Amino acid sequence: MAQRQMGDWLRLGLRGMAMGAADLVPGVSGGTIAFITGIYEELLTTIGGLGMGTVRSFFSKGPWVTWKDYNLNFLTMLGLGIVTSVALLAGLLHHLLEEEPVLLWSFFFGLVAASVPLMLREVERTQIDAASLVLFLTGATLAWWLTGLPPLVQGDAPVFLFLSGALAICAMILPGISGSFVLVLLGAYSAVIGAIKGFDVTRIAAFAAGVISGLLGFSKGLGWIFRRHRAMAIMLLSGFLVGSLRKLWPWKENAVELFTHSDGRIEYLQFNVSPSVHVDPQIGLSLACAVFGALLVIALGRLGSSGKSLVQRA
């Protein structure tokens, strides 16, 4: 792989920040950002390469050689960007979800909708056949169905958080499937946020162990699929993106009260509605937010082109 320069590392950190911001919102996947910015396959390959071989290399070859051989600079810089974004933006995004949900969902709706053609351009026309179209429709249908399911009642047992972490991280690295949404769906989102806020070491450790286990296992399988059936995988993941737009539709109506969170917030089963139902006075601003999200993802896509060219200059 070509040697990265200082500017390349800074851009990688910015990609990590974008991924962290996306993963904070139930409905948007950091995997989508990784794909359109050109680091998705390197991410899968790097994570999939970790395991007991890494530990053996550490003792036989030393930490410096292991660090270089397993591309740990890449993971470190990306991780720093993600953590920085979470630390800086968690409060702001939580505030916007509570106070300006329509504008925030409009922004992410535009971002994800514009991501679909960016992903599909990676597939050559000669590679699109009946089987790939079936995969696209399967992905769209599955994501559409999943994002319409009601959240479950909360749980906070360590074993439950371990399993939730493993499932959520698998979703988090899939474009179109949001890890935070999976936590909401499983009923673990509030428990995880509460554990982090209260620094509950036991529950944080259980969740982190699940995340690491799921990440190492799932990335190997997904990386194998990408290496052998790249076009098919992209068609399926593009379908996921289309189906996930159901969750991101800005205008919703509370239908049925499901349960009350420990902080007093009420969780509702929601349905998408037309903005004309409640005559939304912010519809112009909402459309502007959606356009801004689309323009941002186009800019990220151009950033991804430079990232992919660097990876290919090996």
Phi, psi and omega per residue, in radians:
M1 nan 2.479 -3.138
A2 -1.124 2.617 -3.126
Q3 -1.262 2.272 3.081
R4 -1.407 2.495 3.057
Q5 -1.702 3.052 -3.090
M6 -0.982 -0.748 3.136
G7 -1.096 -0.623 3.111
D8 -1.133 -0.705 3.133
W9 -1.164 -0.678 3.112
L10 -1.127 -0.717 3.105
R11 -1.156 -0.587 3.075
L12 -1.130 -0.700 3.077
G13 -1.087 -0.667 3.092
L14 -1.144 -0.653 3.058
R15 -1.072 -0.735 3.101
G16 -1.084 -0.698 3.109
M17 -1.108 -0.712 3.107
A18 -1.118 -0.693 3.104
M19 -1.124 -0.744 3.137
G20 -1.093 -0.737 3.122
A21 -1.101 -0.716 3.141
A22 -1.141 -0.727 -3.079
D23 -1.226 -0.270 3.112
L24 -1.289 -0.351 -3.049
V25 -1.789 2.089 3.076
P26 -1.076 1.945 -3.113
G27 2.230 -0.267 3.141
V28 -2.118 2.359 -3.063
S29 -1.833 2.365 3.024
G30 -1.118 -0.445 3.084
G31 -1.091 -0.583 3.082
T32 -1.082 -0.811 3.130
I33 -1.105 -0.735 3.132
A34 -1.053 -0.683 -3.105
F35 -1.213 -0.872 -3.047
I36 -1.263 -0.317 3.089
T37 -1.659 0.089 2.964
G38 1.474 0.258 -3.105
I39 -2.033 0.114 -3.000
Y40 -1.101 -0.850 -3.076
E41 -1.245 -0.592 3.042
E42 -1.141 -0.646 3.106
L43 -1.098 -0.817 3.129
L44 -1.088 -0.784 -3.104
T45 -1.119 -0.739 -3.109
T46 -1.172 -0.830 3.141
I47 -1.163 -0.723 -3.130
G48 -1.130 -0.387 3.138
G49 -1.414 -0.180 -3.129
L50 -1.404 2.641 3.134
G51 2.847 -2.715 -3.133
M52 -1.138 -0.478 3.085
G53 -1.082 -0.590 3.099
T54 -1.115 -0.753 3.135
V55 -1.127 -0.775 3.131
R56 -1.105 -0.695 3.121
S57 -1.113 -0.651 -3.136
F58 -1.016 -0.728 -3.094
F59 -1.475 -0.526 -3.082
S60 -1.556 -0.660 -3.088
K61 -1.843 -0.306 -3.123
G62 1.748 2.769 -3.062
P63 -1.135 -0.639 -3.073
W64 -1.192 -0.797 3.118
V65 -1.121 -0.737 3.110
T66 -1.063 -0.747 3.140
W67 -1.006 -0.752 -3.125
K68 -1.314 -0.754 -3.091
D69 -1.084 -0.614 -3.054
Y70 -1.770 0.248 3.014
N71 0.983 0.689 -3.065
L72 -1.294 -0.336 3.012
N73 -1.053 -0.718 3.131
F74 -1.041 -0.891 -3.124
L75 -1.129 -0.652 -3.122
T76 -1.136 -0.837 -3.117
M77 -1.144 -0.716 3.116
L78 -1.135 -0.752 3.125
G79 -1.097 -0.693 3.105
L80 -1.088 -0.701 3.101
G81 -1.111 -0.743 3.133
I82 -1.106 -0.835 -3.118
V83 -1.105 -0.727 3.122
T84 -1.066 -0.769 -3.138
S85 -1.099 -0.781 3.138
V86 -1.064 -0.767 -3.117
A87 -1.135 -0.686 -3.061
L88 -1.458 -0.566 -2.954
L89 -1.907 -0.162 -3.083
A90 -1.004 -0.814 -3.126
G91 -1.136 -0.740 -3.127
L92 -1.134 -0.806 -3.127
L93 -1.167 -0.641 3.075
H94 -1.090 -0.718 3.120
H95 -1.104 -0.776 -3.132
L96 -1.160 -0.635 3.088
L97 -1.101 -0.575 -3.128
E98 -1.459 -0.723 -2.976
E99 -1.747 -0.584 -3.095
E100 -2.320 1.002 -3.053
P101 -1.110 -0.656 -3.091
V102 -1.121 -0.747 3.138
L103 -1.170 -0.707 -3.139
L104 -1.167 -0.799 3.118
W105 -1.132 -0.589 3.098
S106 -1.091 -0.764 3.126
F107 -1.036 -0.853 -3.098
F108 -1.270 -0.491 3.060
F109 -1.100 -0.806 3.110
G110 -1.110 -0.683 -3.132
L111 -1.099 -0.850 -3.088
V112 -1.250 -0.696 3.128
A113 -1.051 -0.702 3.121
A114 -1.264 -0.338 3.133
S115 -1.256 -0.466 -3.062
V116 -1.054 -0.935 3.122
P117 -1.129 -0.496 3.102
L118 -1.158 -0.614 3.088
M119 -1.295 -0.762 -3.080
L120 -1.157 -0.423 3.127
R121 -1.198 -0.241 3.094
E122 -1.348 -0.193 -3.126
V123 -1.814 2.170 3.110
E124 -1.252 2.617 -3.098
R125 -1.033 -0.584 -3.133
T126 -1.219 -0.282 -3.134
Q127 -1.592 -0.118 -3.133
I128 -1.568 1.976 3.121
D129 -2.351 -2.978 -3.091
A130 -1.063 -0.714 -3.114
A131 -1.127 -0.732 -3.135
S132 -1.185 -0.628 3.099
L133 -1.180 -0.643 3.067
V134 -1.099 -0.718 3.108
L135 -1.116 -0.706 3.115
F136 -1.055 -0.837 -3.135
L137 -1.168 -0.602 3.103
T138 -1.134 -0.791 3.106
G139 -1.069 -0.768 -3.139
A140 -1.118 -0.760 -3.131
T141 -1.140 -0.762 -3.127
L142 -1.102 -0.813 3.140
A143 -1.150 -0.681 3.117
W144 -1.065 -0.733 3.140
W145 -1.204 -0.804 -3.096
L146 -1.083 -0.732 -3.090
T147 -1.299 -0.125 3.071
G148 -1.695 -0.088 -3.140
L149 -1.280 2.535 3.101
P150 -1.329 2.592 3.068
P151 -1.113 2.600 3.112
L152 -1.518 2.909 3.064
V153 -1.151 2.563 -3.020
Q154 -1.163 2.678 2.996
G155 -2.492 2.617 -3.128
D156 -2.412 0.286 3.082
A157 -1.164 2.461 -3.109
P158 -0.946 -0.720 3.136
V159 -1.109 -0.717 3.115
F160 -1.105 -0.711 3.139
L161 -1.200 -0.586 3.074
F162 -1.074 -0.872 -3.138
L163 -1.132 -0.681 3.125
S164 -1.111 -0.716 3.115
G165 -1.097 -0.721 3.140
A166 -1.119 -0.748 3.139
L167 -1.229 -0.712 -3.083
A168 -1.143 -0.709 -3.107
I169 -1.218 -0.550 3.053
C170 -1.076 -0.746 3.117
A171 -1.202 -0.630 -3.043
M172 -1.110 -0.545 -3.133
I173 -1.634 0.036 3.036
L174 -1.650 2.109 3.029
P175 -0.982 2.272 3.076
G176 1.703 -0.343 3.125
I177 -1.982 2.093 -3.045
S178 -1.533 2.234 3.082
G179 -1.113 -0.719 3.136
S180 -1.163 -0.575 3.076
F181 -1.163 -0.678 3.089
V182 -1.067 -0.672 3.088
L183 -1.120 -0.706 3.078
V184 -1.094 -0.786 -3.111
L185 -1.085 -0.692 -3.136
L186 -1.354 -0.262 -3.087
G187 1.483 0.375 -3.090
A188 -1.910 -0.101 -3.037
Y189 -1.049 -0.895 -3.116
S190 -1.143 -0.634 3.138
A191 -1.132 -0.717 3.133
V192 -1.178 -0.819 3.119
I193 -1.060 -0.742 3.128
G194 -1.121 -0.685 3.122
A195 -1.129 -0.693 3.130
I196 -1.191 -0.792 3.139
K197 -1.104 -0.712 -3.116
G198 -1.549 0.031 -3.120
F199 0.878 0.903 3.075
D200 -1.418 1.690 -2.991
V201 -1.042 -0.717 -3.091
T202 -1.077 -0.852 -3.102
R203 -1.273 -0.612 3.080
I204 -1.117 -0.750 3.141
A205 -1.123 -0.711 3.132
A206 -1.112 -0.773 3.128
F207 -1.140 -0.767 -3.133
A208 -1.096 -0.692 3.113
A209 -1.100 -0.691 3.080
G210 -1.124 -0.726 3.123
V211 -1.058 -0.821 -3.112
I212 -1.128 -0.770 -3.135
S213 -1.085 -0.828 3.141
G214 -1.135 -0.689 -3.103
L215 -1.131 -0.831 -3.108
L216 -1.142 -0.723 -3.111
G217 -1.276 -0.827 -3.028
F218 -1.252 -0.662 -3.099
S219 -1.120 -0.582 3.109
K220 -1.109 -0.828 -3.134
G221 -1.139 -0.751 -3.132
L222 -1.179 -0.662 3.091
G223 -1.091 -0.694 3.106
W224 -1.086 -0.759 3.128
I225 -1.090 -0.758 -3.126
F226 -1.123 -0.653 -3.123
R227 -1.208 -0.535 -3.032
R228 -1.836 -0.474 -3.077
H229 -2.417 0.975 -3.004
R230 -1.047 -0.854 -3.093
A231 -1.079 -0.756 3.126
M232 -1.096 -0.740 -3.135
A233 -1.099 -0.724 -3.133
I234 -1.151 -0.682 3.109
M235 -1.102 -0.747 3.118
L236 -1.113 -0.802 -3.115
L237 -1.195 -0.575 3.059
S238 -1.118 -0.663 3.052
G239 -1.087 -0.698 3.067
F240 -0.979 -0.757 -3.129
L241 -1.067 -0.798 -3.136
V242 -1.065 -0.800 -3.138
G243 -1.131 -0.553 -3.112
S244 -1.222 -0.262 3.123
L245 -1.082 -0.375 3.088
R246 -1.048 -0.738 -3.130
K247 -1.214 -0.548 -3.024
L248 -1.565 -0.091 3.126
W249 -0.984 2.206 -2.971
P250 -1.192 -0.562 -2.987
W251 -1.739 1.996 -3.072
K252 -2.287 2.817 3.113
E253 -2.311 2.301 3.101
N254 -1.243 2.203 -3.085
A255 -1.860 -0.919 -3.054
V256 -2.355 2.317 3.061
E257 -1.317 2.198 -3.088
L258 -1.665 -0.994 3.117
F259 -2.872 2.968 -3.128
T260 -1.931 2.283 3.109
H261 -1.244 2.916 -3.131
S262 -1.143 -0.421 3.124
D263 -1.590 0.139 3.066
G264 1.682 -0.161 3.129
R265 -1.246 2.453 -3.133
I266 -1.707 2.286 3.104
E267 -1.669 2.226 -3.104
Y268 -2.022 2.651 2.868
L269 -1.416 2.164 -3.024
Q270 -2.009 2.676 3.059
F271 -2.176 2.544 3.077
N272 -1.310 2.449 3.130
V273 -2.345 2.893 3.064
S274 -1.305 2.541 3.104
P275 -1.072 -0.349 -3.141
S276 -1.303 -0.288 -3.120
V277 -1.059 -0.771 3.140
H278 -1.906 0.219 -3.140
V279 0.812 1.188 -3.075
D280 -1.155 2.039 -3.132
P281 -1.264 -0.236 -3.107
Q282 -1.726 0.312 -3.030
I283 -1.080 -0.640 3.105
G284 -1.118 -0.780 3.120
L285 -1.172 -0.606 3.106
S286 -1.112 -0.776 3.106
L287 -1.101 -0.652 3.104
A288 -1.128 -0.688 3.094
C289 -1.116 -0.706 3.113
A290 -1.113 -0.742 3.116
V291 -1.117 -0.720 3.122
F292 -1.087 -0.721 3.099
G293 -1.074 -0.722 3.125
A294 -1.142 -0.749 3.126
L295 -1.135 -0.638 3.126
L296 -1.120 -0.723 -3.119
V297 -1.229 -0.531 3.047
I298 -1.140 -0.721 3.089
A299 -1.121 -0.703 3.094
L300 -1.130 -0.612 3.099
G301 -1.115 -0.658 3.082
R302 -1.192 -0.640 3.038
L303 -1.080 -0.646 3.129
G304 -1.149 -0.556 3.139
S305 -1.084 -0.688 3.102
S306 -1.220 -0.590 3.115
G307 -1.158 -0.730 -3.126
K308 -1.217 -0.602 3.124
S309 -1.163 -0.572 3.103
L310 -1.177 -0.764 -3.138
V311 -1.121 -0.638 -3.086
Q312 -1.320 -0.325 3.136
R313 -1.458 1.075 -3.107
A314 -1.833 nan nan
